[in-house]
Amino acid sequence: MADINLLPVEEKAQESFLQLQKKLSLASAVVLGVVAVFTVVTLLFFTSFSKQRAGLIADIEKSTSKINDLKAREELFVVVKAKAQSADSILAGRVDHVKILEEFSKLVPQGVYFTDMKFGQSKINFSGKGRSSADVAGLVSSLLSTEGSKLVSGISVDSLSSDETGVYVFAMSAQLAGLQQSDKQQ
């Protein structure tokens, strides 16, 4: 059947315009709702990631400060280790003069005394006087003995002379032996 239109054309156009306007309003409300939900979700993600980022930055700062503290300690350990090694090498290379003099006192005959003793790194120079040539010879033989060879080696009599009273003046040098190594082992 044919559609009989009793409404004027302007009203019909207005009615279709109102329906279109309602459809557009409904579509824009739906789009606005979707955009609002998307915005809220985005803000939630942003807030969550901002908190995680702040936590990571705080962890990085803690780790950095801990690393810097440990780095300072490591540098201190390196310096202390180097100084300790230097001290050990100095202690290992030193000569125990007290022990040497104690051992020397056991080897020196009764009539001999020293006027000068000079210690070098591995050498000893000494001079002194003896009542007779036998006393000086006794000193040399005691230094060449088994006990003396533990103390010195390479004994050299640099000078030997006597004065008008019969007292013998001597100067000797020798290389320090055994005691240094035994001290290092202890």
C-alpha positions in Angstrom: 0.0 0.0 0.0 1.0 3.4 -0.6 2.2 5.6 2.2 0.0 8.5 2.7 1.8 11.3 4.3 -0.5 13.7 6.1 2.4 15.5 7.7 3.9 18.4 6.0 7.4 17.9 4.5 9.0 20.3 6.9 7.8 18.5 9.9 8.9 15.2 8.5 12.4 16.6 7.9 12.4 18.0 11.4 11.4 14.7 12.8 14.2 12.8 10.9 16.6 15.6 12.1 15.6 15.0 15.7 16.1 11.2 15.3 19.5 11.8 13.8 20.3 14.2 16.6 19.3 11.6 19.2 21.4 8.9 17.5 24.4 11.3 17.4 23.9 12.2 21.0 23.8 8.5 22.0 26.9 7.8 19.9 28.8 10.7 21.3 27.8 9.7 24.9 29.1 6.2 24.2 32.3 7.5 22.7 32.6 9.9 25.7 32.1 7.0 28.1 34.7 4.9 26.3 37.2 7.8 26.3 36.5 8.4 30.1 37.1 4.8 30.9 40.3 4.8 28.7 41.5 8.0 30.5 40.9 6.5 34.0 42.7 3.3 33.0 45.6 5.4 31.6 45.8 7.4 34.8 45.8 4.3 36.9 48.6 2.8 34.8 50.5 6.1 34.9 50.2 6.3 38.7 51.2 2.6 39.1 54.2 3.0 36.8 55.2 6.3 38.6 55.2 4.5 41.9 57.3 1.7 40.5 59.7 4.2 38.9 60.1 6.1 42.2 60.8 2.8 44.0 63.4 1.8 41.3 65.1 5.2 41.6 65.2 4.9 45.4 66.7 1.4 45.0 69.3 2.7 42.5 70.2 5.5 44.9 70.6 3.1 47.8 72.7 0.8 45.7 74.8 3.6 44.4 75.6 4.9 47.9 76.4 1.4 49.0 78.7 0.9 46.1 80.4 4.2 46.7 80.9 3.3 50.4 82.3 -0.1 49.5 84.5 1.5 46.9 86.0 3.8 49.5 86.6 0.7 51.8 88.2 -1.2 48.9 90.5 1.7 48.2 91.4 1.8 51.9 92.1 -1.9 51.9 94.3 -1.5 48.9 96.3 1.2 50.6 96.5 -0.7 53.8 97.6 -3.8 52.0 100.3 -2.0 50.1 101.5 -0.4 53.3 101.4 -3.7 55.1 103.5 -5.3 52.4 106.0 -2.5 52.6 106.2 -2.9 56.4 106.6 -6.7 56.0 109.4 -6.2 53.5 111.1 -3.7 55.8 110.7 -6.0 58.8 112.0 -9.0 56.8 115.0 -7.1 55.6 116.0 -5.6 59.0 118.9 -6.8 61.0 118.3 -7.8 64.6 121.2 -6.0 66.2 120.5 -7.2 69.7 120.6 -10.8 68.7 123.8 -10.2 66.7 125.5 -8.5 69.7 124.4 -11.3 72.0 125.9 -13.9 69.7 129.0 -11.7 69.3 129.4 -11.5 73.1 129.5 -15.3 73.2 132.3 -15.5 70.6 134.6 -12.7 71.8 137.6 -13.9 73.9 138.3 -12.4 77.3 141.1 -10.0 76.3 139.4 -8.4 73.3 137.0 -5.4 73.2 135.4 -3.4 70.5 135.8 0.3 70.0 133.5 0.7 66.9 130.8 -1.4 65.2 129.0 -0.3 62.0 126.1 -2.3 60.6 125.3 -2.1 56.9 122.5 -3.9 55.1 124.3 -7.2 55.1 127.7 -6.2 56.3 129.3 -5.5 59.6 132.5 -3.5 60.2 134.1 -3.5 63.6 137.3 -2.4 65.2 138.7 -2.9 68.6 141.7 -3.8 70.7 143.2 -7.0 72.1 145.7 -7.5 74.8 147.8 -9.8 72.6 148.0 -11.2 69.2 146.7 -14.5 70.6 143.5 -12.7 71.7 143.0 -11.3 68.3 143.7 -14.7 66.7 141.2 -16.2 69.1 138.6 -13.7 68.0 139.2 -14.6 64.3 139.1 -18.4 65.0 135.9 -18.1 67.0 134.3 -16.1 64.2 135.4 -18.9 61.8 134.1 -21.6 64.0 130.7 -23.3 63.5 129.0 -21.0 65.9 130.7 -18.0 64.3 129.7 -19.0 60.8 126.1 -18.9 61.8 126.6 -15.2 62.6 129.1 -14.0 60.0 130.9 -15.2 56.9 133.6 -13.8 54.6 135.7 -12.4 57.5 138.3 -10.0 56.4 141.0 -8.5 58.6 141.4 -5.0 57.2 144.2 -3.9 59.6 146.2 -5.2 62.5 148.8 -3.3 64.3 150.3 -3.1 67.8 151.2 0.0 69.8 154.3 0.5 72.1 152.4 -1.1 75.0 151.8 -4.4 73.2 148.1 -3.8 72.7 146.9 -4.9 69.2 144.5 -2.6 67.3 142.4 -4.3 64.6 139.8 -3.5 62.0 137.7 -6.3 60.5 134.7 -6.6 58.2 132.4 -9.6 57.5 129.1 -10.4 55.8 126.2 -11.1 58.1 125.0 -14.6 57.8 122.5 -17.1 59.3 120.6 -14.9 61.9 118.7 -12.9 59.4 117.3 -16.0 57.7 116.4 -17.7 61.0 114.5 -14.5 62.0 112.6 -14.5 58.7 111.6 -18.1 59.3 110.3 -17.5 62.8 
